[in-house]
Structure formats: C-alpha cells, structure tokens
Amino acid sequence: MTNATEILQARSVRAETVEAFKNRNQTDVLSLKTNVAGAPKNTRYQALVLRLFHHILQQLFETEGTYCASKDGDYVLFPVAKADAAKRIGVFLETHHALGGFVDIDVYMRDQVEPLHRNDLGYEERKCWLCGKPARVCARAQTHDIASLRAHMNEKVEDFLVSALALEASTALRKEVFFYPSLALVSSRDSGRHKDMNISHFLASIEALKPYFEQYVRYGFHKRSLKDLRGLGKDAEAAILRSTNGVNTHKGSNFIFGLTLPHYARSLKKGEDLYACMRLLSETARTILQTDFSDLPPEEKRTRGETLYAEHNVKGIRGEAANGFPAVFSWYPRKDHHPLRKFAYIASRLEDTTLICGMSPTLHEVKEAMKRAQDAPCKELRRIYAELKKKGCSPGGAADLLALVYFLEATDVLFEPLETM
C-alpha cells in the first residue's frame, strides 16, 4: 500500500518531470492525470480512464504523449503550442465528457511553475462527483468517504463502457452494411442477390440489437452463467426477427458480438490485453461448439449450421470463434488498409457457410479469388469484386467478421499498453 510520504515524494518528482519536459521540448505542457480518491492511485479502472483520455488528447493535438509512472497516479505529458487554448480544451473535457470528472488536465506555461487555473480563464471551480458542490470544499472537509468515491468512479466507468461499446458495435454493423462494393451482399445501393431483404431490414435489425449489446457488456462486468448468456442471445435473435418481419439479417453478427462484448468487458475489468480476451472468448466458443454438436436433433429439426456439420463436418462461425477468429487475427491489425482489402483478407481465410453446398461460385473459388485480391492493384481488386458480384457471391460470414474488425479498430485502444518514460 502506498503511504502519504511516498505520494508527496511522487508529487515532487512529477513537478520536476514537468519542468524537465518543458525545458527539453521548449513548449508549454499539458499534463493528463486521473483523479482517484485515496490509495492506491493506480487501479485497473484508473488505467482505462487514463488510456481513453490519452487517446482523445492524442487525436486532438495530433501528437504522442509521454507516459510517466508514479505512485501518485500515472500521468501523460503532451507538448502544446498555446497554453490557454489547451487549457480550454482540458476544461471542456473535464466538464462535459462522461468520465471527465475523473481526470485532471493541467496546463503549464513555459515561464511559470504553477499550472493555469480555471479561474484564470473565467471558468467556475470543479464540482464534486457526488454532491455537485465545489470539489475543493468537499476535499478539505472530507465530506465523502473514500470507499464511496471509489465505488462511484467504478460504477461510472462501467456505465460509460456499457454505452460506448454497445454504440461502437452498432456503428460497426452500420459501417459493414454501407460498405461498397460488397459483392452480392445487401448494401446501401442494392440488395445484391437477396430479393427478400434490403438495407431497411438491416438498419431496423441493428436498432433492435443495440439494447442487447448493452446487456452483453453488463454480462461481462457481472459474470453470470453461460446459460444466461445463451438465453440473452436467443432473446436478441427473436428481437431481430420481430424488427424485420421474420427476415434473418444479423444472426451471425449477434453470435459474434454476443461472445465478444462480454469478454471485452471481463478482460477490461481484469486488466488483460486484447489477445488474452480473445483466448477466453475461444474457450467459451469451444464449450458452445461441443454442446451444440454433441447431440444433434433429428434431421428434419436441424438448423442449417447443424446440417452442415452433420453432412460436411463444417463448424461455421462457431468453429471460427472456437479457434479465436483466425480469419481476422491472422492479419489484424492492418488498420491503414482499404476496407476492400480487409474484406479480402477475411474472405480468403474463412470457412464461410453461406458459400457451401451447391452455391456458385464455390467456397474454394471465392477464397482463391480473394487471395488474389488481397495484394492486387486497386483496379484489379475492384475487377475481382465485380466478377464475383455477377456470379451472385454473397459471403455473409465474411461481412459479419468485417463488422468485428470495424469494432476492434474503434475500441482496441482500451487494451493498448502505455509505455513508461
């Protein structure tokens, strides 16, 4: 446990580090630090908040921050060109972001030791997390006990992640359906080879899924049984069909995010990295796979997936998940590549059940074409896509995994380690 003397020493070191940073960079300096009541100052949720705001400020200032470890709470330093403008940005984030109350964004001018104060720019004092009174007054009077303040922070972080991760999953599905050229899949321009559905069905389905995405994340924060998760997944599937008048738009995506979101939440809570998260996910998927295929129902009552397994030993998306989504993680992250190439990476590796059993072109033909498309010049890549569309190629499984890639690209910053100065 960190004691008061160590915290005071850490604050002194921090002041020296800020001065050294100013002198080295010859700029004003912004300091990002989490605001954690009591000790220890470095917790898993503190690290999440620091990582999130580091990413936000990195995007705003278009520069890398320098991470510094400290027993008074790890922090990040950024060089900034204009101290007053940077402070205004900091005040805005502290005031308006859902987790802004849990960060201190201080700005130091090159020729001053003390940071700019809110009052210097005409802003009100900061408010207390719990009661809304001036935070300075509550801190001096020790109005609130530390346990309550820390529990409040944890609750707010979880609430934020529930909302944010569900929103990013929904956004990923929208990006996927607006992805074009998308072979013979449903898109914003046409319905491809699908005469029974259009983009309106997909948008309605995404809206129906969002509250279930939130429940998937909460499931991960408050671990329950796999039976509960499967029941939730079935409820989500029923909601899809209600929203589309019986059209199956997102069964595969529901399965993928029904696994990914709970494991994301669980791993974030434990402080694990993305690959540990995916290993845990694959373990759950293997349990599902063994359960689903260990005792198949009579032939006339089987789902398409069960039929493909019984007749061709094809495990589909359940097998893909059980192996840790190799169609994605054998190449991810190549974030700078065009979505057409990312789709080709997936489709060239995936045992896509939508392309099996008498379909033309066959799964083998599509995978070979997509292997050529992966690194082909843009003109040739588009020609391959156009040719496959003419043949009615509609790799729905690859589309589901493209949505997963969009989700990972938007959220994996939560897992990225910060390097120590």
Summary of the structure (lengths in Angstrom):
residues: 421
radius of gyration: 25.1
end to end distance: 22.8
largest distance: 79.9
contacts: 1336
relative contact order: 0.09
helix: 62%
strand: 6%
